[in-house]
């Protein structure tokens, strides 16, 4: 293995190409080992769309810190950081938290090879974090129940009975570590606001953030309609933030239909100009 590694020369390879090489290698492992859904990488298409939305809704030159509370292999985090560095701050710092040591080992190698300034933390992201208030939060959130009720007792999004949804807790935690006016951009279940806990979840959002958008990803990406996901845009209250007059709602057209997809992206740009600027 050492001999093979020595033959790999990445000195003059762009970070984004290195990220894609790592991703393709890992995808082969995922297929062979049948890795569980919460351990799989965020697909490039989704990561790039999230990066596009971030560039549209934020003042990207002011984004100097970004964190992911469920960083996994850091594929989403590095996708967004590489895109932001093209037009934004070249010295952007990333923070990644995950309780899975194996995933963090992949993330560590990936970020080092890409020469990205990312600090990784092996811990439960529902507990107190040793990171600063950041300019942006992103995450492909794990879906399911959080088993440690004692850790969730101080969260407003906790369930009244039984275990709480882990994605609710991580969204609340993310907003705790955002600067006033900063955005959280999350990949969530499309049924996020259709559960019995949604009423209290919306009440919490209204107390600390502005719900600026919820956009469904194309149904064709999901073999099971119940597994469809959406991109949630939350903006922490404070600073010069304000609630959009019209919340950004809709569904991305098929990625195969370039004309409709380009038109939808144009509609998003117009929405930003009308509602956030």
C-alpha positions in Angstrom: 0.0 0.0 0.0 2.8 2.4 0.8 4.4 1.8 -2.6 1.0 2.6 -4.3 0.6 5.7 -2.2 4.1 6.9 -3.1 3.2 6.7 -6.8 0.2 9.0 -6.3 1.2 12.5 -7.1 -1.5 15.1 -6.1 0.8 18.1 -5.7 -0.6 20.0 -8.7 -4.1 18.6 -8.7 -7.0 20.9 -7.8 -8.8 20.3 -4.5 -12.1 19.7 -6.2 -10.6 16.9 -8.4 -9.1 15.3 -5.3 -12.5 15.4 -3.6 -14.1 13.7 -6.6 -11.3 11.0 -6.7 -11.9 10.2 -3.0 -15.7 10.2 -3.5 -15.5 7.8 -6.4 -13.2 5.5 -4.4 -15.6 5.6 -1.4 -18.7 4.9 -3.6 -17.1 1.7 -4.7 -16.7 0.7 -1.1 -20.2 1.7 -0.2 -21.7 -0.5 -3.0 -19.5 -3.5 -2.1 -20.0 -3.3 1.7 -23.7 -2.2 1.6 -23.1 0.6 4.0 -26.1 1.9 5.9 -27.9 5.1 4.6 -26.7 7.4 7.3 -23.1 6.6 6.5 -23.4 7.2 2.8 -22.0 10.3 1.0 -24.1 13.2 -0.1 -24.3 13.0 -3.9 -22.4 15.6 -5.8 -25.5 16.9 -7.5 -27.2 17.7 -4.2 -24.0 19.2 -2.8 -23.5 21.5 -5.7 -27.2 22.6 -5.6 -26.8 23.4 -1.9 -23.6 25.4 -2.7 -25.5 27.3 -5.5 -28.3 28.2 -3.0 -25.7 29.4 -0.5 -24.0 31.6 -3.1 -27.4 33.1 -4.0 -28.9 33.8 -0.5 -25.8 34.8 1.4 -23.1 37.4 1.1 -20.5 34.8 0.3 -17.5 37.1 0.7 -18.5 37.5 4.3 -18.5 33.8 5.0 -15.3 32.9 6.8 -16.4 30.0 8.9 -18.7 27.1 8.1 -19.7 24.0 10.1 -21.4 20.7 9.7 -22.8 19.0 12.9 -23.0 15.6 11.1 -20.0 15.9 8.8 -19.5 12.2 8.1 -16.8 11.9 5.4 -16.9 15.7 4.8 -18.0 15.3 1.2 -20.7 17.9 1.5 -18.6 20.2 3.6 -15.7 20.1 1.2 -18.0 20.5 -1.8 -19.4 23.7 -0.4 -16.1 25.0 0.8 -14.4 24.4 -2.6 -17.3 26.3 -4.3 -17.3 29.2 -1.9 -13.5 29.6 -2.3 -14.0 30.3 -6.0 -15.9 33.6 -5.4 -15.6 34.1 -1.7 -13.0 34.0 1.1 -10.0 31.9 0.1 -9.1 31.3 3.8 -12.5 30.0 4.8 -12.3 27.7 7.9 -14.5 24.6 8.3 -15.6 22.7 11.4 -17.0 19.2 11.3 -18.5 17.2 14.1 -19.4 13.5 14.1 -19.6 10.6 16.6 -18.5 8.0 14.1 -14.7 7.6 14.2 -14.5 5.7 10.9 -16.3 8.5 9.0 -14.0 11.1 10.6 -10.9 9.2 9.5 -12.1 9.5 5.9 -12.9 13.1 6.5 -9.5 13.8 7.9 -7.7 12.2 4.9 -10.0 14.0 2.4 -9.6 17.5 3.9 -5.8 17.1 4.3 -5.4 16.0 0.7 -7.5 19.0 -0.5 -5.4 21.4 1.7 -8.6 22.7 3.3 -8.5 24.3 6.8 -11.0 22.0 8.5 -11.1 21.2 12.2 -12.8 17.9 13.0 -14.3 16.8 16.4 -15.2 13.3 17.4 -18.2 13.8 19.6 -22.0 13.8 19.9 -23.1 17.0 18.2 -26.1 17.3 20.5 -23.8 18.0 23.4 -21.9 21.3 23.9 -19.5 22.1 21.0 -16.1 23.7 21.2 -16.5 25.8 18.1 -17.1 29.6 17.5 -20.2 31.3 16.3 -20.1 30.6 12.5 -21.2 32.4 9.3 -22.8 29.3 7.8 -24.2 25.9 8.9 -24.7 23.1 6.4 -25.6 19.4 6.9 -27.1 16.3 5.3 -28.8 15.4 8.5 -29.2 11.9 9.8 -32.8 10.8 10.1 -34.3 8.9 13.0 -34.6 9.1 16.7 -32.0 10.3 19.2 -31.6 7.7 21.9 -30.2 9.7 24.8 -33.2 11.6 26.3 -31.1 13.1 29.0 -28.9 15.0 26.5 -32.1 16.3 24.7 -33.8 17.7 27.8 -32.6 21.3 27.3 -33.7 21.4 23.7 -37.0 23.1 22.7 -37.4 20.7 19.8 -37.3 17.6 22.0 -40.3 15.3 21.9 -42.9 15.6 24.7 -42.9 11.8 25.0 -40.4 9.2 24.0 -37.3 9.8 21.9 -36.8 13.0 19.9 -36.0 13.3 16.2 -32.2 13.7 15.8 -32.6 16.0 12.8 -34.8 18.4 14.9 -32.1 18.5 17.7 -29.3 19.0 15.2 -31.1 21.9 13.5 -31.7 23.6 16.8 -28.1 23.0 17.8 -26.8 24.4 14.5 -28.8 27.7 15.0 -27.2 28.0 18.5 -23.8 28.3 16.8 -24.7 30.7 14.1 -24.0 34.4 14.1 -27.1 36.7 13.9 -28.4 36.8 10.3 -26.4 33.7 9.3 -28.0 30.9 7.3 -28.4 27.2 8.0 -28.9 25.1 4.9 -30.0 21.5 5.6 -30.9 18.4 3.7 -34.1 17.2 5.5 -37.0 14.7 4.9 -39.6 16.2 2.6 -42.1 15.2 5.3 -40.4 17.5 7.9 -43.5 19.5 8.6 -46.0 16.6 8.4 -45.1 14.8 11.6 -46.8 15.0 15.0 -43.8 17.0 16.3 -44.0 19.6 13.5 -46.2 22.1 15.4 -43.7 22.5 18.3 -40.8 22.5 15.7 -42.4 25.4 13.8 -43.0 27.2 17.0 -39.3 26.9 17.9 -38.2 28.1 14.4 -40.4 31.2 14.8 -38.7 32.1 18.1 -35.1 32.1 16.8 -35.0 32.0 13.0 -36.8 32.9 9.8 -38.0 30.0 7.6 -36.9 31.3 4.2 -37.3 28.3 2.0 -38.1 24.6 1.6 -37.4 23.1 -1.8 -38.1 19.5 -2.7 -35.4 17.6 -4.7 -36.6 15.8 -7.8 -38.7 12.7 -7.0 -36.7 10.8 -9.6 -33.6 10.8 -7.3 -35.4 8.5 -4.7 -36.5 5.0 -5.4 -38.8 5.2 -2.4 -41.2 8.3 -2.5 -41.2 8.2 1.3 -37.4 8.8 1.3 -37.7 12.1 -0.8 -35.6 14.9 0.7 -35.7 18.7 0.6 -33.4 21.6 1.2 -34.4 23.7 4.2 -33.2 27.3 4.4 -33.2 28.9 7.8 -31.8 32.3 8.7 -31.0 33.2 12.3 -32.8 36.3 13.5 -30.8 39.4 14.2 -28.4 41.6 12.2 -30.0 42.8 9.0 -32.1 39.6 8.6 -35.8 39.7 7.9 -38.6 37.3 7.0 -39.0 36.9 3.3 -42.4 38.2 2.1 -42.8 35.1 0.1 -41.2 31.9 1.4 -39.2 30.0 -1.3 -41.2 26.8 -2.0 -41.3 24.4 -4.9 -39.6 21.4 -6.3 -36.5 21.2 -8.5 -37.4 20.0 -12.0 -35.7 16.9 -13.4 -31.9 17.4 -13.7 -32.3 15.8 -17.1 -34.4 18.7 -18.4 -31.7 21.4 -18.7 -34.1 24.1 -19.9 -36.6 23.8 -17.0 -33.7 23.4 -14.5 -32.1 26.6 -15.8 -35.4 28.4 -15.6 -36.0 27.3 -12.0 -32.5 28.5 -11.0 -33.4 31.9 -12.6 -36.6 32.0 -10.6 -34.5 31.4 -7.4 -32.3 34.3 -8.3 -35.3 36.6 -8.9 -36.8 35.4 -5.5 -33.5 36.4 -3.7 -33.5 39.9 -5.3 -37.2 40.4 -4.4 -37.2 39.0 -0.9 -33.8 39.1 0.7 -32.0 42.1 -0.8 
